[in-house]
Amino acid sequence: MSDGPLAGLRVIDAATLAAGPLVATWLGEHGADVVKIEQPDGGDPLRQWGAQKDGIGLMWKSLGRNKKSVTLNLRLPAGRDLLRRLAAQADVIVLNLRPSTLRKWQLDHDSLAAANPGLVTVHVTGYGAGGPKSDRPGFGTLGEAMSGFAHLTGSPDGPPTLPSFMLADGVAALHATYAVMMALYHRDVHGAGGQLIDVNLIEPLARLLEQQVLTYDQLGEVPVRTGNRWDISAPRNVYLTKDGHWLAMSGSAPTIAKRALQAVGRPELTKDPRFAEAQQRLRNAVEIDAIMAGWIREHTLDDAMTVFEEAEVAAAPVYDAAQLLDDPHLSARGTYPSLPDADFGSMRVQAPVPRFSATPGRIDHLGPELGEHNDEIYGGLLGLADDQRRELREHGVI
């Protein structure tokens, strides 16, 4: 991309797996030139992560979109020297090595910024710098556990529940991405230098779960699992329909809760002291839940949704992947475009979000082959001659 809002921005993605690389993915969707650093022997482990087709990881195809893949062995001094040369010509570098490894290999922010004072370094780790666990390995699962998410998720009489997707990585990456934009604004608008952005996998998700900390700090109460209910609104749950589908409903706004009661044929309850006011509805959440569940259980999903949509009730079907791709609203918005791919012919992936009116994000290509852009980057950007590149390959550096 040469016409996106981030055109001219060079990003070195030297991280692996999900959180760090996601930052580079999102920047690349909006015009940044992203160079993906991968070990020569297999590349980013994300290439083998999750579901595969013909031995090719599907997630890599989406997360590797718009990136240029180069191989580089950071375990070798010559490989680290090349990374330093790339960082000297970059605006942003994304890393997720342990703090001690960065210092040992002289890839920490201070070392890189000595040659490039304007560099913004994003360092994503499990625990973040500055504490006793700083150098411990960490993955999203641990962030989901330590953030308080797992404690609050699941049935009241069941175990803590972990998500079956990269929640902590994704939330950390979103925080890191907006942090990059603030750091670049500070650099480019205020005439400052670059800086280090320290992001871990616990704190971003914990920030979204702050309600439990506030409750404990001020009321001395530890919130517990409530299943699909939430102690700020009622009705709020998922309900089984007559034809075996699930429907979700939220009564967060008082007007919506009253419409829901009217829609299921119980308008008198909108004046009942137990249900007429938000705090009273919370105290009687079990009763209002039973009313909704009973009505929905007697109707098919289509019939129930027709009633709720006409009454402007906040309700939606619980979708699986097939229903997501088949939804007429998402189809009209082009949420899942089909992209050409050298391996699969074509593949549907999710379009960039959010939507910009003047400078929309774009997917130029899906995840590239390992080392596909070695000649372009090492020959073009760094100016290494053919014999130099050949020697680097022979020594296992690239």
N, C-alpha and C positions, 0 to 999 in steps of 0.2 A: 504494500500500500504506500502510495506517495502523496495521497491527498487527504488522509485522515487528520484529526486534530493533533495527533502526536507524531505526525510526519517529521522526520529529521531527528527523532529521539532514538538513540541506540541503547538496547537493553541486552545485557549478558545474563542468560539464564544458566547459572552453574549449580542449580539446586536439583534435587531428585524427588521422585514421588509427587505428592499432591500440592501441599500448601505453597511452597516457593514457586514451583512452575506455574501454578494457577495465576499468580501475580503477573508473570510474563505473558501468559496467554491473554489475559484481559487487556494488557497494554498493547499487545500485538493486534488485537481486534480493532483498535482505534488508531492504527497507523505507525506504531513504533516498529523499528527494525530489530527483531529479536533473534539473537544468536544463541542456540541451545547447545550447551556443552555436555557431551556424553562420553562415558568411558568406552574405549574401543572394544572391550570384550563384553558386548551385550547391551550397552547403552543404559539409559535410565531404566531402573527396575519397573517403572510404570508401563513400559512396553510389554511386559509379561503379566501385568496386573489385571485380575478380573477375567471377564468373559473373553474368549478368543474365537476367531474364525480363521481356519486354515493356518493356525499357529500364530496369528497376528492379533495382538491385544486391541480390543475395540476402543477402550478408554483413551489409549495413546492417540488414536486418530483424531479425537476431538480436542484433547488437551494439548496436542502438538500442533494444532492449527496455526498457520501463518508463521511458524518458526523455521529458521535455517539450522539444520543439524550439522554439527561438526564433532568429530571425535577428538578427545584429548585426555591423556592419562595424567591425572593430577597426582598420582602416587610418585611420579618421576619429577626430579628437579626441572628438567627441560619442559615438561608439561606445565608446571606451575609458572615457569618463565613466560610461556606463551599466553597463559591466562592473564598474567600481569600486563603484558603488551596489549591484549584485547581490552582490559579494564582501563588502560590509559587512554583509549579512544572511545570510551563509553560514557553515557550519562547515568546509567543505573546498572548495578550488578546485584543479582539475587543469589544468596548462598545459604546452605543449611548444614554445613559442617559443624562439628563441635567447636566451641570457643577455643579450647586448647589446641585443636588441630589447625585452626586458622592462624593462631599466633605462631605455632611451630613452623608452618609452611609459609609464613609471612604473606598471608592472604587476608589478614584482618583489615578493618577499615583504615586504620592509621597508616598501615604499610601501603595500601593501594592509593590512598588519598595523597601520599607524598608525591606521587607522579601525576596525580589528577585531582587537584583540590576541589573541583566541582562535582566529584563523583558522589552519587547517592547509593549507599550500600544497604540492602535489605537482608538482614540476618534472621532467618526463621529457625527456631529451635523448639524442642519440646518444652523446656522450662524457662527459657530466657536467661539473660546474663545477670550476675550479681548475687545469686543465692547458692546455697549448698548443693543444689541439684543441677547447677548450670551445665555441667559437662556430661550429664547422664543422657543416654539416648531416649528419645520420646516419639511416640506416634499419636495420631489423632484419637485413638481409643483411650489413651491415658488422659488426654485433655478432656474428653467427654466424661470420664470418670471424675477427675479432680475438679472440674469446673462446677460440679453440682448437677449437671444435666442428667446423668444416669440415676442419681438419687431421686429426682422428681419424676422420672419417666417410667411408666408401667402401671400395672394394677396395684391397688393398695395392699393386697395380700400376696403379691408376687415379688420377684427379685428386682433390683435395679435393672434398667433396660438400656442397652447400647443401640445406637442407630445402625442400620445396615447400609450406610453410605458415609462419605467423607465429610461429616458435619463440622468437626473441629477444624479440619484443614481448610474447608471452604470459608468458614467464618474468619479464621485467621488471615486467609488470603485477601478477603474483602477489606479487612482493616488495613492490611499492609499496602493494598493498592491505593486506597485514598491517602494513606500516609506518604506514598511516593509522590502523589500529585501535590500535596502540601509542601513537601521538601523541595520539589522542583519550582514551585511558585516562590518559595522563600529564596531560593537560589537566583532565579531568573528575574523576578520582579523587585526583590529587595537588594539584589546585588551581593548576596551572601555566598558562602561556599556550600559544598555538599555536606552530607552528614550521614550518620549511622541510624538506621531504623531497626530497633530490637523488638521482634514479635515472637511470642511463644504460642503454644497451642491451647493454653489454659485460659488466659486472661480475656481474649476476645469473646469467647463463648460465655465465660463467667459474667461478663458485662451485660449480656442479654438475660442472664438469670439473676440479676442483682436483687430482685424482689425478695428472694429468700433470705439474703443477707440483711436487708433492711428490716425485714420482719423479725429476724432473730436479734438484731442489734437493739431494736427499740421495744420489742414486745417479749423477748426471751423465748419465742416459740420457733421450733424447727419445722418448717413446712414438710409435709410428707406426700407420698404418691397418691394421686386422686384419679388414676386412669385417664379417661378422656375428658373428665370434667376439670374446670378451672375455677378457683375460688374468687374470681373477679366478675364472673357473669354466669347467668342461667336463663334459659337453657343453653348448654354448650356440651355437645357430645356427638358421637356417631351412632346412627340408629339403623337397624336392619329392616329392610322393606319386605313386602309380601312376596316378591319374586327373588329374594335372596341377594339383593344388592345392599350396599351401605350408603347412607346419606349423612353428611355432616351439617351441623347447624350451629350458629353463634348468635346469642342474644346480647351482645356486648352493649348495644345502645338500648335504652328503655323503650323507645318507639318500636324497635325491631322485636323486642321480647313481647310487647303487647300485640303486634301484628301476628306473631307466631301463635299466640293463644287464640286469637280471633280466627286464624286460618284453620285451626284444627277443631273449630266449632265450640270453643269455650270462651266466648266474649265476656261472660260474667266474671271470669277470673281476673280480668284486668282491673276490676274494682275490689277484688278480694284482698284484704290487708296482707295476706300471705304472699301475694304475687304482684301487687300493684307497684311496689317500690323496689329498687335494685337490691338493697341490703336484705330486704325481706325475702326476695327471690333466692338469694344466696343461702339464707337460712333454711329455705324449703326446696333446695335444689333437687333432692331425691324425689319429691312429689311432682315437681314440674317436669323432671326427666321422665318419670313414669307416664305422665300424660302424653308427652311427645312420642315416646317409644310405642305406646299403645296405639296411637292414631297412625303412625308411620307403618307399623307392622301390618295394618289392614289395607295398605295401599301399595301399588307397584311403584317402582322408582319414578317412572315417567309420570304417573298420575300425581304422586306427591310433589314432584318438582313443578308440575303445571300449576298446582294450587299455590305453592310457595312463591313461585315467580309472579303470579298474578297478584298476590298479596304483598309483594316486595319484601319477602322474608329472606334473611341472609342464610341460604342453604345451598349446598352443592353436592353432587355425587362424588364418592371416593373413587378416583380413577386409578386404573393400572396403566401400564405402558401402552397397551393397545388402544385404550380409550383416550389417552393423551393425544396420540397421533391422529385419532379419528374425530376429535372435538372440532365442530365447525367454527367456533370462535377463534381457537388457536390456529386453525388452518387459514382462516381469513387474515390473520395477522402474520402468517408466514413464520410461525414459531419454530417449526422443524423443517427447514429447507433440505432438499436433497442435493448433495455436492458430489461432483465427479471424484473418483479415487482410482489410482493406478492398480491397487490390489483388489478392490471389491467392485469396481465398475462405478458404483455410486453408493452413498451412505447418507442417511438422515442424521443430522446433529442439531443441537439447539442453537438458534441464532443468538447473536450478541445481545446482551441486556446491560443497561437500559437502552431505550430508543432515543436517538438524537434527530431533531428535525433537519438540521443543516449538515451535520457531519455524521451520518449513521455508521455504526460499526460494520465490519465486513469480514467474510471468510474467504481469503484468496485460495487457500489450499488446506487440506487436512494434514495430519502428522506425516512428516517426510521420512524417507529411508535413513537409516543410521549413517551418518557421515556424508549425506548427500551434497552438502555445501562446503566440503573441505577445501576444494580448489578455489571456490569463490571467496571464502573468508581468508584462508591462509595465503592464497596467491594474490587475490585482489586487495583485500583490506590491509593485510600485514606485509604484502609485497615479497613473500618468500618464493624463490625460484623453484622450478620443477625439481632440480636435483636436491635442493634443501628439503622439499616436501617428501621426496622419495626416501631420503635418509631418515627423516622423522618417522616415516611409516616402518622402515626396516628396524628401527630401534624401539618400536612399540609406543612411541610418544603420541602419534595421531592414528 
